[in-house]
Amino acid sequence: MRFSTALVALTFLTASAIAQSGSKVEPEPKSATVPVTLDHNRVVIDVYVPLPDGSTKRVRGWVDTGDADLWMSRRVAGWMGLSLSCDGQICSGTPNPRVASLGVLIGGMKVSLSPKGEVNAPAADSGMVPGMSAEIKIPSTVLRNYDVLINFPDREFSIGLPGSLKFNGVKSKMLVNASTGFIQIPSKIENKNYNLGLDIGSSISFLSEGLFDKLATANPEWPHMTGAVGPANMGEAGDDEPKWKLMRVERLQYGPLYLTDVAVAEFPQNFSAFFAKNAGAAIAGLIGTDALMNYRVGLDYAHSTAYFDLGRTFKFSDFDVVGLILRPENDTRFTILGIADLDGKPSVPVGEGGVQSGDHLVGVDGIPVPDSTMGQVWSLLEGTPGQERKLTVERDGKQLSVVAKVQHFLGEKEENHSKEKSAEKK
């Protein structure tokens, strides 16, 4: 009898201990690290959206330090219980009062979105931005509340509560707009002081019209061109990208970094107004991801400090591409806006048997491009100068093939000529 009683008591205690152990709530992680997909130089990560039934839905998120506004697709807004009103091409609204907390999960860590203003979404049901897989943007107004590390060499993104991440590398003061979270770094170009923005959301760097023209006039030997190809072809800037001016800045100091051969575009007028709003004043320019691919970039917002940790010294052939200028459409097609010139001539065959503005790019080397992202299409159009790419284009409902060569844009003229002669001998 005693044995039975003791056994019952032991069984009860064991069951009680198991129950207590099972009910133990694990603390929420203070930081998280997730893989990065670089899509046309944009940092894209997995984001999990909480659903009303307690489950989550995985979507792609775009990390953007250059935009203060919270954007998402209409279907993600619906999952979050947001009420949107649409006017023209944009939908907007504020968080529904019944939504207690607006947030997402990144690597198991809850990241609060908590917008004070409006939530934005495109009127189209296709997604957030044509030519991108992302359905939600993680803007500067969200990122500024955390520690952030963008590890380009290892393709990782880390986010954590202030003080939770360890930063390495050389550090720089960063000027953070208190309202928008937009970052500027004290910089120098040709011994003149400027504040240049840090825009992880931009695939290319920009300079203001006045500064761009001043440098181009003073340095005519710097490689330059007209037409937004490769990383400069953002695709969401309207129909003016064939007219964009590009140039390589020989050397600039960005905080503690000395960057060389930096490809920059001249700020179009609408971009100038947009970034002036985010910065709180007119800015001289910004550095985009194309110039930072060798670095781990740490952002300690709480202490207004940026860290740059060199991970490699590889030089990217970022402008060895076919000279198309594209615009992704809501129906997943890609419209050819124009052709970039090279040495005063079109870099791709044009005319009846070639490419014309308004054509749609259907395939590259037999690989269909509709339903692809901008980054995926440009990966098909890049290569070694002189290589041929078979373009399938659609015009008035009919398809034709055009053979175009990969060109070395934004390079020294002598370098272009030597590569052309080498290709001719082969």
C-alpha positions as CSV (number, residue, x, y, z in Angstrom):
1,M,0.0,0.0,0.0
2,R,2.8,2.4,0.9
3,F,4.5,1.5,-2.4
4,S,1.4,2.2,-4.4
5,T,0.8,5.5,-2.6
6,A,4.4,6.6,-3.2
7,L,4.2,5.5,-6.8
8,V,1.0,7.6,-7.3
9,A,2.7,10.6,-5.7
10,L,5.8,10.2,-7.8
11,T,3.7,9.9,-11.0
12,F,1.8,13.0,-10.0
13,L,4.9,15.0,-9.4
14,T,6.5,13.8,-12.6
15,A,3.3,14.8,-14.6
16,S,3.2,18.1,-12.8
17,A,6.8,18.8,-13.7
18,I,6.2,17.9,-17.3
19,A,3.2,20.1,-17.5
20,Q,5.1,23.0,-16.0
21,S,8.0,22.4,-18.4
22,G,5.5,22.3,-21.3
23,S,3.9,25.6,-20.3
24,K,7.1,27.4,-20.0
25,V,7.1,30.4,-22.4
26,E,10.4,30.9,-24.3
27,P,11.5,34.6,-24.4
28,E,11.2,36.4,-27.7
29,P,14.6,36.7,-29.5
30,K,16.3,40.1,-29.2
31,S,17.9,39.7,-32.7
32,A,17.7,37.6,-35.8
33,T,19.8,36.9,-38.9
34,V,18.2,35.8,-42.1
35,P,19.5,35.1,-45.7
36,V,19.4,37.8,-48.3
37,T,18.5,37.6,-51.9
38,L,20.1,40.5,-53.9
39,D,17.6,41.2,-56.6
40,H,19.0,43.9,-58.8
41,N,21.1,45.1,-55.9
42,R,17.9,45.3,-53.7
43,V,18.0,43.6,-50.3
44,V,15.1,41.1,-50.2
45,I,14.4,38.8,-47.2
46,D,11.7,36.5,-46.0
47,V,9.1,38.2,-43.8
48,Y,6.3,36.4,-42.0
49,V,2.9,38.1,-41.7
50,P,0.7,37.1,-38.7
51,L,-2.8,35.9,-39.8
52,P,-6.0,36.2,-37.7
53,D,-6.1,32.5,-37.0
54,G,-2.7,32.6,-35.3
55,S,-0.7,31.2,-38.3
56,T,1.8,33.2,-40.4
57,K,2.2,33.7,-44.1
58,R,5.7,34.0,-45.7
59,V,6.2,36.9,-48.2
60,R,9.2,38.7,-49.5
61,G,10.3,41.9,-47.9
62,W,12.3,44.8,-49.3
63,V,14.8,46.5,-46.9
64,D,14.9,50.1,-47.8
65,T,16.8,52.7,-45.8
66,G,16.0,55.4,-48.3
67,D,12.2,55.5,-48.0
68,A,10.2,56.5,-45.0
69,D,6.8,55.3,-46.1
70,L,5.4,51.8,-45.3
71,W,4.4,50.0,-48.5
72,M,2.8,46.6,-49.1
73,S,0.7,44.8,-51.6
74,R,-3.0,44.9,-51.3
75,R,-3.3,41.2,-50.3
76,V,-0.8,41.7,-47.5
77,A,-2.8,44.7,-46.3
78,G,-5.8,42.5,-46.3
79,W,-4.1,39.8,-44.2
80,M,-3.2,42.5,-41.7
81,G,-6.8,43.7,-41.5
82,L,-6.0,47.2,-42.9
83,S,-8.7,49.2,-44.6
84,L,-7.5,51.0,-47.7
85,S,-9.1,53.5,-50.0
86,C,-7.8,53.7,-53.6
87,D,-7.5,56.8,-55.7
88,G,-6.0,56.4,-59.1
89,Q,-2.8,54.2,-58.9
90,I,-2.3,54.4,-55.1
91,C,-4.2,53.0,-52.2
92,S,-3.8,54.4,-48.7
93,G,-5.2,54.0,-45.2
94,T,-4.5,53.9,-41.5
95,P,-4.3,50.8,-39.3
96,N,-7.7,49.5,-38.3
97,P,-8.5,50.2,-34.6
98,R,-9.2,46.5,-34.2
99,V,-5.6,45.7,-35.1
100,A,-3.8,45.8,-31.8
101,S,-0.3,45.7,-33.1
102,L,0.9,46.0,-36.6
103,G,4.1,43.9,-37.0
104,V,5.8,41.1,-38.9
105,L,8.3,38.3,-38.0
106,I,11.8,38.3,-39.3
107,G,13.7,35.2,-38.3
108,G,11.4,34.6,-35.4
109,M,11.8,38.1,-34.1
110,K,8.8,40.4,-33.9
111,V,9.4,43.7,-35.7
112,S,6.9,46.4,-35.1
113,L,5.7,48.4,-38.0
114,S,3.6,50.8,-36.0
115,P,3.1,53.5,-38.6
116,K,2.1,56.9,-37.3
117,G,0.9,57.9,-40.8
118,E,-0.6,56.1,-43.7
119,V,0.0,52.7,-45.0
120,N,0.4,52.7,-48.8
121,A,-0.3,50.1,-51.5
122,P,-0.5,50.1,-55.3
123,A,-4.0,49.9,-56.7
124,A,-2.9,47.0,-58.9
125,D,-3.5,43.5,-57.4
126,S,-0.3,42.2,-59.0
127,G,2.1,43.1,-56.1
128,M,3.9,46.0,-54.5
129,V,6.4,47.0,-57.2
130,P,6.4,45.7,-60.8
131,G,9.6,43.7,-61.4
132,M,10.1,42.7,-57.8
133,S,9.1,39.7,-55.7
134,A,8.7,41.8,-52.5
135,E,5.2,42.4,-51.2
136,I,6.1,44.5,-48.2
137,K,8.7,47.2,-47.7
138,I,10.7,47.6,-44.4
139,P,11.3,51.4,-44.5
140,S,13.6,53.7,-42.6
141,T,10.9,54.7,-40.1
142,V,10.9,51.0,-38.9
143,L,14.6,50.3,-39.2
144,R,15.6,53.3,-37.1
145,N,14.1,51.6,-34.0
146,Y,16.6,48.7,-34.2
147,D,20.2,47.7,-34.8
148,V,20.7,46.7,-38.4
149,L,23.5,44.9,-40.2
150,I,23.5,44.4,-43.9
151,N,26.1,41.8,-44.7
152,F,26.6,42.0,-48.5
153,P,29.6,39.6,-48.8
154,D,27.8,36.8,-46.9
155,R,24.3,37.7,-48.1
156,E,22.8,38.1,-44.6
157,F,20.6,40.6,-42.9
158,S,20.5,41.0,-39.2
159,I,18.1,43.1,-37.1
160,G,17.9,43.4,-33.3
161,L,16.9,45.5,-30.4
162,P,19.2,48.5,-29.7
163,G,22.5,47.1,-28.2
164,S,21.9,43.5,-29.3
165,L,24.1,43.4,-32.4
166,K,27.9,43.5,-32.5
167,F,29.4,45.8,-35.1
168,N,32.8,45.5,-36.6
169,G,34.9,47.7,-39.0
170,V,35.6,51.4,-39.3
171,K,32.9,53.6,-37.9
172,S,31.4,56.9,-39.1
173,K,29.1,59.5,-37.7
174,M,25.7,59.3,-39.4
175,L,23.2,62.1,-39.5
176,V,19.7,60.6,-39.0
177,N,16.6,62.6,-39.7
178,A,14.5,62.2,-36.5
179,S,11.2,62.1,-38.4
180,T,12.0,59.8,-41.3
181,G,15.1,57.8,-40.2
182,F,16.9,58.8,-43.4
183,I,20.7,58.6,-43.1
184,Q,23.4,60.9,-44.4
185,I,27.1,60.3,-44.1
186,P,29.7,63.2,-44.0
187,S,31.7,62.8,-47.3
188,K,34.2,64.4,-49.6
189,I,34.5,64.7,-53.4
190,E,37.5,66.5,-54.8
191,N,38.3,68.0,-51.3
192,K,34.8,69.5,-51.0
193,N,32.5,68.5,-48.1
194,Y,29.1,67.0,-48.8
195,N,26.6,64.9,-46.9
196,L,25.6,61.9,-49.0
197,G,22.7,59.7,-48.2
198,L,22.9,56.0,-47.4
199,D,20.2,54.2,-49.5
200,I,20.3,50.4,-49.2
201,G,17.1,50.5,-51.3
202,S,18.7,52.0,-54.3
203,S,20.5,49.9,-56.9
204,I,22.7,52.8,-58.0
205,S,24.2,56.0,-56.5
206,F,23.0,59.5,-57.4
207,L,24.3,63.0,-57.4
208,S,22.3,66.2,-57.6
209,E,22.1,67.8,-61.0
210,G,24.3,70.7,-60.0
211,L,27.0,68.6,-58.5
212,F,26.9,66.0,-61.3
213,D,27.3,68.7,-64.0
214,K,30.1,70.4,-62.1
215,L,32.1,67.2,-61.7
216,A,31.4,66.2,-65.3
217,T,32.6,69.5,-66.6
218,A,35.8,69.5,-64.5
219,N,36.6,65.9,-65.3
220,P,35.8,65.2,-69.0
221,E,38.1,62.1,-68.9
222,W,35.8,60.3,-66.4
223,P,33.7,57.6,-68.2
224,H,30.2,58.9,-68.9
225,M,27.1,57.9,-70.9
226,T,23.4,58.5,-71.5
227,G,20.9,55.8,-70.8
228,A,20.1,53.9,-67.6
229,V,21.5,50.4,-68.2
230,G,22.4,47.6,-65.7
231,P,22.2,48.7,-62.1
232,A,21.0,52.2,-63.1
233,N,17.9,50.8,-64.8
234,M,15.6,51.0,-61.8
235,G,12.5,50.5,-63.9
236,E,10.2,52.4,-61.5
237,A,11.3,56.0,-62.4
238,G,9.0,56.6,-65.3
239,D,9.9,56.8,-69.0
240,D,12.9,59.2,-68.6
241,E,15.5,56.5,-67.9
242,P,16.8,56.5,-71.5
243,K,17.8,60.2,-70.9
244,W,19.5,59.6,-67.6
245,K,23.1,60.7,-67.4
246,L,25.6,58.3,-65.9
247,M,29.3,58.8,-64.9
248,R,32.0,57.1,-62.9
249,V,33.4,59.3,-60.1
250,E,37.1,58.4,-59.9
251,R,37.4,58.7,-56.1
252,L,35.2,59.9,-53.2
253,Q,35.5,59.7,-49.5
254,Y,32.3,58.3,-47.8
255,G,32.8,58.7,-44.1
256,P,36.0,56.6,-43.4
257,L,35.8,54.8,-46.8
258,Y,37.7,55.8,-50.0
259,L,35.5,54.5,-52.8
260,T,36.9,54.4,-56.4
261,D,35.2,54.3,-59.8
262,V,31.8,54.9,-58.3
263,A,29.0,54.7,-60.9
264,V,26.5,57.6,-60.3
265,A,23.4,58.8,-62.0
266,E,22.2,62.4,-62.1
267,F,19.2,63.0,-59.9
268,P,16.0,63.3,-61.9
269,Q,13.8,66.1,-60.7
270,N,11.2,63.8,-59.0
271,F,13.9,61.9,-57.2
272,S,15.4,65.2,-55.9
273,A,12.1,66.2,-54.4
274,F,11.5,62.7,-52.9
275,F,14.9,62.5,-51.1
276,A,14.8,66.1,-50.0
277,K,11.5,65.3,-48.2
278,N,13.1,62.2,-46.6
279,A,16.3,64.1,-45.6
280,G,14.5,67.2,-44.5
281,A,16.4,69.4,-47.0
282,A,18.0,69.3,-50.4
283,I,20.8,66.7,-50.6
284,A,24.0,66.5,-52.7
285,G,23.4,62.8,-53.5
286,L,23.4,59.3,-52.1
287,I,25.4,56.1,-52.1
288,G,23.4,53.0,-53.2
289,T,24.1,49.3,-52.9
290,D,26.2,49.1,-56.1
291,A,29.1,50.9,-54.4
292,L,28.9,48.9,-51.1
293,M,28.8,45.2,-52.3
294,N,32.2,44.4,-50.6
295,Y,31.1,45.7,-47.2
296,R,29.2,44.6,-44.1
297,V,27.2,47.8,-43.3
298,G,26.2,48.2,-39.6
299,L,23.7,50.8,-38.5
300,D,23.6,51.8,-34.9
301,Y,20.7,54.2,-35.0
302,A,20.7,54.7,-31.2
303,H,24.2,56.1,-31.3
304,S,24.0,57.7,-34.8
305,T,27.0,55.5,-35.9
306,A,27.5,53.5,-39.1
307,Y,30.1,50.7,-39.4
308,F,31.8,49.6,-42.6
309,D,33.5,46.2,-42.4
310,L,35.4,45.2,-45.6
311,G,34.6,41.6,-46.4
312,R,36.3,41.3,-49.8
313,T,38.0,43.4,-52.5
314,F,36.3,42.0,-55.6
315,K,35.7,44.5,-58.4
316,F,32.3,43.9,-60.0
317,S,31.8,44.3,-63.7
318,D,28.5,45.9,-63.0
319,F,28.0,47.5,-66.4
320,D,29.0,44.6,-68.7
321,V,25.5,44.2,-70.1
322,V,23.3,44.4,-73.2
323,G,22.3,48.0,-73.6
324,L,18.5,47.8,-73.2
325,I,16.6,50.1,-70.9
326,L,13.5,48.3,-69.5
327,R,10.4,49.0,-67.6
328,P,8.6,46.2,-65.8
329,E,4.8,46.2,-66.2
330,N,2.0,45.1,-63.8
331,D,1.2,42.3,-66.2
332,T,4.8,40.9,-65.6
333,R,6.0,41.9,-69.1
334,F,9.1,44.1,-69.7
335,T,8.8,47.0,-72.1
336,I,11.9,48.3,-73.9
337,L,12.0,52.0,-73.3
338,G,15.2,52.6,-75.3
339,I,18.7,51.6,-76.3
340,A,21.8,53.0,-74.8
341,D,24.4,54.4,-77.2
342,L,28.1,53.3,-77.2
343,D,30.7,55.5,-79.0
344,G,27.8,57.5,-80.6
345,K,26.1,54.4,-82.0
346,P,23.2,52.3,-80.8
347,S,24.6,49.4,-78.7
348,V,21.8,47.0,-79.9
349,P,20.6,46.6,-83.5
350,V,17.6,48.9,-84.1
351,G,14.9,49.4,-86.7
352,E,12.7,46.9,-88.5
353,G,15.0,44.0,-88.1
354,G,16.2,45.1,-84.7
355,V,14.8,46.5,-81.5
356,Q,12.4,49.5,-81.3
357,S,11.2,51.5,-78.3
358,G,7.8,50.1,-77.2
359,D,8.7,46.5,-78.0
360,H,8.4,43.9,-75.2
361,L,11.3,41.7,-74.2
362,V,9.9,38.2,-74.3
363,G,13.0,36.1,-73.8
364,V,16.8,36.0,-73.6
365,D,18.7,33.0,-75.1
366,G,15.5,31.1,-75.1
367,I,14.6,31.7,-71.5
368,P,11.2,33.5,-71.0
369,V,11.3,36.7,-69.0
370,P,7.7,37.4,-68.2
371,D,7.0,36.7,-64.5
372,S,10.7,37.3,-63.7
373,T,12.1,40.0,-61.5
374,M,14.2,42.9,-62.7
375,G,17.2,41.3,-61.2
376,Q,16.6,38.0,-62.9
377,V,16.2,39.6,-66.3
378,W,19.4,41.6,-65.9
379,S,21.3,38.5,-64.8
380,L,20.4,37.1,-68.3
381,L,21.6,40.3,-70.0
382,E,25.0,40.6,-68.4
383,G,28.2,38.7,-69.3
384,T,31.6,39.2,-70.8
385,P,32.0,42.0,-73.4
386,G,31.6,40.6,-76.9
387,Q,29.3,37.7,-75.9
388,E,26.2,37.4,-77.9
389,R,22.7,37.3,-76.5
390,K,19.7,36.2,-78.5
391,L,16.8,38.6,-77.7
392,T,13.2,37.6,-78.4
393,V,11.1,40.7,-78.7
394,E,7.4,41.1,-79.3
395,R,6.0,43.9,-81.5
396,D,2.3,44.2,-82.6
397,G,1.6,40.7,-81.5
398,K,4.5,39.2,-83.5
399,Q,7.8,37.9,-82.2
400,L,11.2,38.3,-83.7
401,S,14.8,37.5,-82.7
402,V,17.6,40.0,-82.4
403,V,21.2,39.2,-81.7
404,A,22.9,41.7,-79.4
405,K,26.3,41.8,-77.8
406,V,27.3,42.4,-74.2
407,Q,29.0,45.8,-74.1
408,H,31.4,47.3,-71.5
409,F,29.6,50.5,-70.5
410,L,31.1,53.2,-68.3
411,G,34.6,52.2,-69.1
412,E,37.6,54.1,-70.5
413,K,37.3,54.6,-74.3
414,E,40.7,53.0,-74.8
415,E,39.6,50.0,-72.8
416,N,36.5,49.7,-75.0
417,H,38.5,49.9,-78.2
418,S,41.0,47.2,-77.0
419,K,38.2,44.9,-76.1
420,E,36.5,45.4,-79.4
421,K,39.7,44.6,-81.3
422,S,40.2,41.5,-79.2
423,A,36.7,40.3,-79.9
424,E,37.2,40.9,-83.6
425,K,40.3,38.7,-83.7
426,K,38.4,35.9,-82.1
